[in-house]
Amino acid sequence: MTDHLASLKRFSTIVADTGDLLSIARLRPQDATTNPSLLLKAARDPHTQSLVSASLARSRARGDVAGAIEQLAVDIGGEILKLVPGRVSTEVDPRASFDTEATVRRGLSLIDRYAAAGIGRERVLIKVASTWEGIRAAERLEREGVHCNLTLLFSFAQAAACADAGVTLISPFVGRIYDWYCKAKGVADIAPDEDPGVASVARIYRYYKRHGYATEVMGASFRKIEQIERLAGCDLMTISPELLDALAARSGELTRQLSPDDDSADERLALDEAGYRWRHNEDAMAVEKLADGIRRFDADARALERELALLPAA
């Protein structure tokens, strides 16, 4: 008898939302994705201490202490790529989120570090926050053959702008949208068929398919397996090890919910900067969660910097 995870894999590409090498080795997803919060967690994991120390030693030996987090991200990404057949997503410093030039520089720096480790750019997605500046940076990186994953995506305006910029992948955050609406409504839960996070991803998916965009949709930040099941058929899904295990433990077949043949979608939306900012601003949830997400990633990046500074090198 099949299980829900095996069934889901027939409709969607499964991506592990973790930097935990042991979990990735056990689960064997197609791809994996990291961010500053997951890097901080990985750096604190006893199983990766030798990797962290060796990475830090190389940075110090080159006099590249300022780039220690970038190097660690690439070193962990390289280890992940030994375990998955596809790609790893590696995020630029969140402090560049409102600086197009800095985002481009940092994205190219990550690609150069991967190249120095013998890893081609076709196996790497550069993660960029879906600000207006981040979207413009990703557009330039894509023209240079650097594939991008636009993250912290909450509004339809962000999704439309990303598609027009020709980015490879977007990561709309189902769970954080759900969290915001639960708090706003004063409820502990929202039924799956009324879940605004699920509805947001379904709307974006149908819009992209109807208008022939090549940009792929990767649902992210899931809180419960019902959210995942309601989006079966989404191009990709990045899922925590805990939820992957829960899906594997649920027996039976899943029914596909999203199909590229469904053309019930919004008319095509073309946004200049003013149009983007206005439409995004109209969505209070998206404005709040984008800013909050950048602050959280920045806090974890700074915490990681402090912890690396205190570590002895190998």
Secondary structure, 3 states (H helix, E strand, C coil): CCEHHHHHCCCCEEEEECCCHHHHHHHCCCEEECCHHHHHHHHCCHHHHHHHHHHHHHHHHCCCHHHHHHHHHHHHHHHHHCCCCCCEEEECCHHHCCCHHHHHHHHHHHHHHHHHCCCCHHHEEEEEECCHHHHHHHHHHHHCCCCEEEEEECCHHHHHHHHHHCCCEEEEEHHHHHHHHHHHHCCCCCCHHHCHHHHHHHHHHHHHHHCCCCCEEEEECCCCHHHHHHCCCCCEEEECHHHHHHHHCCECCCCCCCCCCCCCCCCCCCCCHHHHHHHHHCCHHHHHHHHHHHHHHHHHHHHHHHHHHHCCCC
